[in-house]
Amino acid sequence: MRRKDKEISEIDEVIKIIEDSKVMHLGLSNNNLPYVIPLNFGFQYDGNIIKIYFHSAKVGKKIDFINSNNKCAVEMTSYFELEKGETACQWSAFHKSIMIEGNIFLVENEEEIKNAMDLLMKRYGFEGIPIYEEKYLKAMAVYCIEVESISGKRNMPKI
């Protein structure tokens, strides 16, 4: 049942992987020190540009890294299944995953902050119209990753 990894090149497949991924792993770098953190996220695709949003406290290690270097890498995996074999070389991992490179920007426009939070809340199952108390909006920071490049691979079992 083994297949070789296939490159993911179609935007529809990329968007489906983003939609199906529960967590993004955000990779940052500061003075040659790497830092990776799992985050919830929201995203939008307008047919041309992908923007990924996340929220955070206003201070902390992640924020220090972003302020020092706004370039980032993101990993998302929408499918993973391990196939065991009788020998070590017969094991395989079936997967669909993407790697994203981009730049992170602090969102300062109140409408964009609310839109980003709406995307995030609806993505994780909130129904209805979200209402955000001002004290919570003031206590958090919302960031946007502007995607510059995406690559991906998949290795799926034969059906």
C-alpha positions as CSV (number, residue, x, y, z in Angstrom):
1,M,0.0,0.0,0.0
2,R,3.0,2.3,-0.1
3,R,3.0,5.4,-2.4
4,K,5.5,8.0,-2.9
5,D,4.9,11.6,-1.6
6,K,3.2,13.8,-4.2
7,E,3.7,17.5,-4.4
8,I,0.6,19.6,-3.6
9,S,0.3,22.3,-6.2
10,E,-3.5,23.0,-6.6
11,I,-4.8,26.0,-4.5
12,D,-8.0,24.1,-3.9
13,E,-6.1,21.3,-2.2
14,V,-4.1,23.8,-0.2
15,I,-7.3,25.5,1.0
16,K,-8.8,22.1,1.9
17,I,-5.8,21.2,4.0
18,I,-6.0,24.6,5.8
19,E,-9.7,24.1,6.4
20,D,-9.2,20.5,7.8
21,S,-6.2,21.4,10.0
22,K,-7.1,21.9,13.6
23,V,-3.8,23.5,14.7
24,M,-1.1,25.4,13.0
25,H,2.5,25.2,14.2
26,L,4.1,28.7,14.0
27,G,7.8,28.8,13.6
28,L,9.7,32.0,14.5
29,S,13.4,32.9,14.8
30,N,15.2,35.5,17.0
31,N,18.9,35.9,16.9
32,N,19.3,32.4,15.4
33,L,17.2,30.9,18.1
34,P,14.2,28.9,16.8
35,Y,10.8,28.9,18.5
36,V,7.7,26.8,17.4
37,I,4.3,27.2,19.0
38,P,1.0,25.5,18.3
39,L,-1.9,27.9,17.8
40,N,-5.5,28.1,16.9
41,F,-6.2,30.2,13.8
42,G,-8.6,31.6,11.4
43,F,-8.0,32.4,7.7
44,Q,-9.5,33.9,4.6
45,Y,-8.8,33.4,1.0
46,D,-10.1,35.9,-1.5
47,G,-9.1,34.0,-4.7
48,N,-5.8,35.7,-4.7
49,I,-4.3,36.1,-1.2
50,I,-4.3,33.9,1.9
51,K,-4.3,35.6,5.2
52,I,-4.0,33.6,8.5
53,Y,-5.0,35.2,11.8
54,F,-4.2,34.3,15.4
55,H,-4.6,36.1,18.7
56,S,-2.3,36.4,21.6
57,A,-1.5,38.2,24.8
58,K,0.3,41.5,24.1
59,V,3.5,40.4,25.8
60,G,5.6,37.2,26.0
61,K,8.2,35.2,24.2
62,K,6.2,34.8,21.0
63,I,5.7,38.6,20.8
64,D,9.3,39.3,21.5
65,F,10.3,37.0,18.6
66,I,7.7,38.5,16.2
67,N,8.9,42.1,17.1
68,S,12.5,41.1,16.5
69,N,11.8,39.2,13.2
70,N,8.4,39.2,11.5
71,K,9.3,36.4,9.1
72,C,7.7,33.1,9.9
73,A,7.0,29.5,8.8
74,V,3.8,27.6,9.4
75,E,3.1,23.9,9.3
76,M,-0.3,22.4,9.0
77,T,-1.2,18.7,8.8
78,S,-4.8,17.8,7.9
79,Y,-4.4,14.0,7.8
80,F,-2.1,11.6,9.4
81,E,-2.3,7.8,9.7
82,L,0.5,5.4,10.5
83,E,0.7,2.1,8.6
84,K,2.7,-0.5,10.4
85,G,4.6,-3.3,8.6
86,E,6.4,-6.5,9.5
87,T,9.8,-4.8,9.1
88,A,11.0,-1.3,9.9
89,C,11.2,-0.5,6.2
90,Q,7.6,-1.5,5.6
91,W,6.2,1.2,7.9
92,S,4.8,4.3,6.3
93,A,3.1,7.5,7.3
94,F,0.1,8.6,5.2
95,H,-0.3,12.4,5.4
96,K,-1.5,15.7,3.9
97,S,0.5,18.7,5.0
98,I,1.7,22.1,3.9
99,M,4.4,24.5,4.8
100,I,3.8,28.2,4.6
101,E,6.3,31.1,4.6
102,G,5.1,34.6,5.3
103,N,5.3,37.8,7.3
104,I,3.5,38.5,10.5
105,F,1.8,41.9,11.1
106,L,0.0,43.3,14.1
107,V,-3.6,44.0,13.2
108,E,-4.5,47.5,14.5
109,N,-7.7,48.2,12.6
110,E,-10.7,47.5,14.9
111,E,-12.9,46.1,12.0
112,E,-10.1,43.8,10.9
113,I,-9.6,42.6,14.5
114,K,-13.2,41.7,14.8
115,N,-13.3,40.1,11.4
116,A,-10.2,38.0,12.3
117,M,-11.8,37.0,15.6
118,D,-15.1,36.1,13.8
119,L,-13.1,33.9,11.4
120,L,-11.4,32.2,14.3
121,M,-14.5,31.7,16.4
122,K,-16.6,30.3,13.5
123,R,-13.8,28.0,12.4
124,Y,-13.9,26.3,15.8
125,G,-17.7,26.0,15.9
126,F,-19.1,29.2,17.4
127,E,-22.6,29.7,16.1
128,G,-24.4,33.0,16.0
129,I,-23.0,36.5,16.0
130,P,-19.9,36.9,18.2
131,I,-19.9,39.8,20.6
132,Y,-16.5,40.9,22.0
133,E,-16.3,42.8,25.2
134,E,-14.1,45.9,24.9
135,K,-11.9,44.8,27.9
136,Y,-11.0,41.6,26.1
137,L,-10.3,43.3,22.8
138,K,-8.0,45.7,24.6
139,A,-6.2,42.9,26.4
140,M,-5.2,40.9,23.3
141,A,-3.2,41.3,20.2
142,V,-4.4,40.0,16.8
143,Y,-1.8,39.1,14.2
144,C,-2.1,38.5,10.5
145,I,0.3,36.2,8.5
146,E,0.5,37.4,4.9
147,V,1.4,34.2,3.0
148,E,4.2,34.5,0.6
149,S,4.7,30.9,-0.4
150,I,3.2,27.5,0.2
151,S,4.5,24.0,-0.5
152,G,3.0,20.7,0.5
153,K,3.1,17.0,0.2
154,R,0.7,14.1,0.5
155,N,1.0,10.4,0.7
156,M,-2.4,8.7,0.8
157,P,-3.3,5.0,1.0
158,K,-4.6,3.4,-2.2
159,I,-8.3,2.9,-2.1
